[in-house]
C-alpha cells in the first residue's frame, strides 16, 4: 500500500481552507509540514507552518507529517 503525504508549503495565501478540504476529499494520507528556521536552510517557514498546522488540527483528523529543517529542535517548541 502506498500512502501520500501532501506538502502544504506552497499553498496560496487566502486559499488555505479550500486547499486543505480539497486534499481531504482527495484522500491524502498526511499533511506534510516543512518547518524551516532560516538558519539551517535559508527560508523561514516556522510561523506560517505553525499557523497552518493549528488550523488543520481544528478542521481535520488527517495526521501531520512534520519535516524539521532546523539547527536546534528546541527552538521549535
Backbone torsions as a table, in degrees:
resi	resn	phi	psi	omega
1	UNK	NA	138.9	177.9
2	UNK	-105.4	134.2	174.7
3	UNK	-110.9	147.1	-177.3
4	UNK	-113.5	127.7	175.1
5	UNK	-113.3	109.3	-173.3
6	UNK	-92.0	121.5	178.5
7	UNK	-70.2	136.5	177.5
8	UNK	-109.8	15.1	-176.8
9	UNK	-60.0	-36.2	-173.3
10	UNK	-103.2	19.5	179.8
11	UNK	-64.8	136.1	179.7
12	UNK	-71.5	135.5	179.0
13	UNK	-61.3	134.7	-177.4
14	UNK	91.1	-10.6	-179.4
15	UNK	-112.4	11.0	-174.4
16	UNK	-58.6	-52.0	-176.0
17	UNK	-59.7	-48.2	179.0
18	UNK	-60.0	-43.5	-178.4
19	UNK	-64.5	-47.6	-179.3
20	UNK	-61.3	-43.7	-179.8
21	UNK	-67.7	-38.9	176.9
22	UNK	-64.8	-38.6	177.0
23	UNK	-66.5	-35.7	177.0
24	UNK	-65.9	-44.8	177.7
25	UNK	-61.2	-35.7	179.9
26	UNK	-75.7	-2.4	175.6
27	UNK	71.5	36.5	172.0
28	UNK	-62.0	146.5	-177.7
29	UNK	-85.8	-31.0	-178.2
30	UNK	-145.8	152.3	166.5
31	UNK	-96.8	122.5	-178.2
32	UNK	-90.6	118.7	-177.5
33	UNK	-107.2	116.7	177.1
34	UNK	-95.5	109.2	178.7
35	UNK	-99.8	114.9	179.6
36	UNK	-121.8	138.8	-173.6
37	UNK	-98.0	-3.1	-178.1
38	UNK	79.3	2.4	178.5
39	UNK	-116.6	-58.5	178.9
40	UNK	-64.2	-39.8	171.0
41	UNK	-127.7	159.8	-171.4
42	UNK	-65.6	-40.8	-174.6
43	UNK	-79.7	142.4	175.8
44	UNK	-110.7	114.5	-178.8
45	UNK	-117.8	5.4	-171.2
46	UNK	-52.9	-55.5	-174.3
47	UNK	-64.2	-45.2	-178.7
48	UNK	-64.4	-42.2	179.8
49	UNK	-69.4	-35.4	175.7
50	UNK	-61.3	-46.1	178.9
51	UNK	-63.3	-44.9	179.5
52	UNK	-63.7	-42.9	179.9
53	UNK	-62.6	-42.3	178.9
54	UNK	-63.7	-39.9	179.4
55	UNK	-66.7	-45.2	178.9
56	UNK	-58.0	-43.9	-178.6
57	UNK	-63.3	-26.2	177.4
58	UNK	-77.6	-29.2	-172.6
59	UNK	-111.9	-7.4	-172.9
60	UNK	-144.6	155.3	173.9
61	UNK	-102.8	4.1	178.7
62	UNK	-69.3	132.1	-178.2
63	UNK	-67.7	157.4	176.5
64	UNK	-98.3	138.9	175.1
65	UNK	-110.4	106.0	-172.7
66	UNK	-96.7	125.8	178.3
67	UNK	-113.6	109.1	-177.4
68	UNK	-92.7	122.1	173.9
69	UNK	-121.7	74.5	-172.3
70	UNK	-136.1	154.0	175.3
71	UNK	-71.7	-40.8	-174.5
72	UNK	-133.4	110.4	-178.0
73	UNK	-58.4	-31.2	-179.5
74	UNK	-62.9	-22.4	179.4
75	UNK	-74.7	-7.4	-178.7
76	UNK	-95.7	7.9	-178.2
77	UNK	-94.6	NA	NA
